Structures are given as structure tokens and as C-alpha cells.
């Protein structure tokens, strides 16, 4: 569904929840969900208009974010930045995909699915390899042991640490600078010791990765550069 508020298109959906005690609006990646309690009498569009200042602010923030997404040349001969190093995409007759001086994609695999699909699969694998290396590099500096490492396609999170000691990382970190990926690895390893973002947590991060503020700031200001494609973002936000 979609409505207009002060001339701006606002996509939204309505969800009725048994657990909701009062109407609310949730926001994620430019879309809004109006959550209504059962038997609620409030009109969803009226609620959006009532909260229009917040709704329009979030919508404008998302549109600014979307405009900053890089236009990637995801085709043969195009280049993609991996950990700050631009590599040319090449398709050739080979058994498997590989990242070295270039991004090499196997012709028969590209023909079977698509270039973008094979590129994403390869970058996920490469991200796993690099993340596991960095986890091993820093894990001996924390007192608690991790269990397993997972590479995921999380919508808005770059990493997480479960109560079972599993470490989760967003594969799109490989599209950013190397220092950012390393910082996220350290960040999640420290969560094995301290779950909350309190003074003790940040003190431990600083001990292990002294220049962490630079990386944290880069993520805050440049997360749009880690979007693989605008089409991918649209799939998330639909």
C-alpha cells in the first residue's frame, strides 16, 4: 500500500497483532508497518498523518541513503572494490570462481544462473575466508571462546554475537575498507565477554583495536557504500 503525505509517497503495510496493546508504526529500510491491536478502530492512514513529522523524517533519510548507493558496473569488464582494492570482473572458461588479482567467474556457472548471482556467491565465500582469518587473529585476545562463525545477508546489521557464542557477520563487509571488517570482527569478539555497549565493552575494544573510532565512524557515515545493488535493497525493503 502507499499513501501521500505532504506530496511525498510513503509505502506502508498494515499488520494486526494480538500482542500489540496500542497502535504503533515500525520503520525499516524506507517502508513503514502500521501495527494495530485486534479490534482497533484507528485508521492506519490517520495514524501515519498523525505521526507525519517522524514518518517524513525517516522517509527522507532513507531516500538520501539510497541516493548515495554506488552504481556498480556488475558485468564483465566492470570493477568492484573488495576491502578497498578495485578488482576487474572477468568471465572465462574455468572450473570454479576465484578472487586473486581479478574476480574470475566461471563461464559455465554464469550461464547456469547469472553474473550477479555467481559474483555474490563468490564474495560470500571470500568474506568467510577473510573473516575466519581475522577471528583467529584476534580471538586469543578475549577471555571467552566462540563457537561457530556464520556469514549472513543481514538487512541492517553488520555483525552480532549470540548467547551461544556464535559470531554472525554480514558478507557485504567485504565491499568496504579492510579496517572496517577488522573492527566488526573485534567488536563481536568482545561481545563474548561483555554483552552490553557499556564503558567496559568499549575499553576492551580499544585495547584490542585502538583505532576503532575511525572504523565505527566510517560505518555510520558510509553504510550505503556496502549495498550490493539498488535492486537488492529494493528486495529487502519491499
Secondary structure as GFF3:
##gff-version 3
##sequence-region A 1 238
A	DSSP	beta_strand	2	5	.	.	.	ID=ss1
A	DSSP	beta_strand	8	17	.	.	.	ID=ss2
A	DSSP	beta_strand	24	28	.	.	.	ID=ss3
A	DSSP	beta_strand	31	37	.	.	.	ID=ss4
A	DSSP	alpha_helix	44	50	.	.	.	ID=ss5
A	DSSP	alpha_helix	52	67	.	.	.	ID=ss6
A	DSSP	beta_strand	79	82	.	.	.	ID=ss7
A	DSSP	beta_strand	85	92	.	.	.	ID=ss8
A	DSSP	beta_strand	98	99	.	.	.	ID=ss9
A	DSSP	beta_strand	103	106	.	.	.	ID=ss10
A	DSSP	alpha_helix	107	112	.	.	.	ID=ss11
A	DSSP	alpha_helix	115	139	.	.	.	ID=ss12
A	DSSP	beta_strand	149	152	.	.	.	ID=ss13
A	DSSP	beta_strand	159	161	.	.	.	ID=ss14
A	DSSP	beta_strand	167	170	.	.	.	ID=ss15
A	DSSP	three_ten_helix	171	175	.	.	.	ID=ss16
A	DSSP	alpha_helix	178	190	.	.	.	ID=ss17
A	DSSP	alpha_helix	199	208	.	.	.	ID=ss18
A	DSSP	alpha_helix	212	222	.	.	.	ID=ss19
A	DSSP	three_ten_helix	223	226	.	.	.	ID=ss20
A	DSSP	alpha_helix	230	237	.	.	.	ID=ss21
###
